């Protein structure tokens, strides 16, 4: 069965990257906490330790704050998940249950 390569983000390396960029730009954790309007800084510490990843909105806000594209914040794990043809067939079979947005995303992914 043919497989499709699906890239994977490395949370720990991405967290280290967020920490590096924050320090290079001269921001403190408290600065980021205020920027995001968080009551507590725990989310930022979790990002930096790789225990969680920022949401897409927060990732975009970080990219604006740091002055870099979002791809410069994220770090690929170097590993990939492989989706088999069986999974492709399941998507085709069950497309009535998948949102139109997800269907377009899958089609764009297959075309890449």
C-alpha positions as CSV (number, residue, x, y, z in Angstrom):
1,X,0.0,0.0,0.0
2,X,1.3,3.5,-0.8
3,X,1.9,5.9,2.1
4,X,1.7,9.6,2.4
5,X,4.3,11.4,4.5
6,X,2.7,13.6,7.2
7,X,5.2,16.0,9.0
8,X,5.3,16.1,12.8
9,X,6.2,19.0,15.1
10,X,8.8,18.4,17.8
11,X,7.3,20.1,20.9
12,X,10.5,20.2,23.0
13,X,12.6,21.6,20.1
14,X,9.8,24.1,19.4
15,X,9.7,25.1,23.0
16,X,13.5,25.6,23.1
17,X,13.1,27.7,20.0
18,X,10.4,29.9,21.7
19,X,12.7,30.3,24.7
20,X,15.7,31.3,22.4
21,X,13.6,33.8,20.4
22,X,12.1,35.3,23.5
23,X,15.6,35.8,25.1
24,X,17.1,37.1,21.8
25,X,14.4,39.7,21.5
26,X,14.8,40.7,25.2
27,X,11.4,39.7,26.4
28,X,10.7,38.2,29.8
29,X,8.0,35.6,30.5
30,X,6.1,38.4,32.3
31,X,6.3,40.4,29.0
32,X,4.7,37.6,27.1
33,X,2.1,37.0,29.8
34,X,1.0,40.6,29.5
35,X,1.2,40.6,25.7
36,X,-1.2,37.6,25.6
37,X,-3.3,38.9,28.5
38,X,-2.8,35.7,30.5
39,X,-3.5,35.9,34.3
40,X,-0.7,33.4,35.0
41,X,2.5,32.6,33.0
42,X,2.0,28.8,33.1
43,X,1.1,28.5,29.4
44,X,4.3,30.2,28.4
45,X,6.4,28.0,30.6
46,X,4.6,24.9,29.2
47,X,5.4,26.1,25.7
48,X,9.1,26.6,26.5
49,X,9.4,23.2,28.2
50,X,7.6,21.5,25.2
51,X,4.7,20.3,27.4
52,X,2.3,22.0,25.0
53,X,2.3,24.0,21.8
54,X,0.7,27.4,21.3
55,X,-2.6,27.5,19.6
56,X,-2.5,28.7,16.0
57,X,-3.7,32.2,17.1
58,X,-1.0,32.4,19.8
59,X,1.6,31.1,17.4
60,X,0.7,33.8,14.9
61,X,0.9,36.4,17.7
62,X,4.3,35.1,18.7
63,X,5.5,35.4,15.1
64,X,4.4,39.0,15.0
65,X,6.0,39.8,18.3
66,X,9.3,38.1,17.5
67,X,9.3,39.4,13.9
68,X,9.6,36.0,12.3
69,X,7.4,33.7,10.2
70,X,5.5,31.0,12.1
71,X,7.6,28.4,10.4
72,X,10.7,29.9,12.0
73,X,9.2,29.1,15.4
74,X,8.0,25.5,14.8
75,X,10.6,22.8,14.6
76,X,10.0,19.5,12.7
77,X,10.8,16.3,14.5
78,X,12.6,14.9,11.5
79,X,10.1,12.0,11.8
80,X,6.9,11.5,9.9
81,X,3.7,9.7,10.3
82,X,2.7,7.7,7.3
83,X,-0.9,7.5,6.3
84,X,-1.7,4.4,4.3
85,X,-4.0,4.0,1.3
86,X,-6.5,2.3,3.7
87,X,-6.8,5.6,5.6
88,X,-7.2,7.4,2.3
89,X,-10.0,5.1,1.3
90,X,-11.7,5.6,4.7
91,X,-11.6,9.4,4.2
92,X,-13.1,8.9,0.7
93,X,-15.8,6.5,2.1
94,X,-16.7,8.7,5.0
95,X,-16.5,12.1,3.4
96,X,-20.1,12.7,4.2
97,X,-19.1,12.8,7.9
98,X,-16.1,15.1,7.4
99,X,-16.5,18.9,7.2
100,X,-16.0,20.6,3.9
101,X,-12.9,22.4,5.3
102,X,-11.3,19.1,6.3
103,X,-12.0,17.6,2.9
104,X,-10.3,20.6,1.2
105,X,-7.4,20.3,3.6
106,X,-7.0,16.6,2.8
107,X,-7.2,17.3,-1.0
108,X,-4.5,20.0,-0.7
109,X,-2.4,17.7,1.4
110,X,-2.7,14.9,-1.3
111,X,-1.8,17.4,-4.0
112,X,1.4,18.5,-2.3
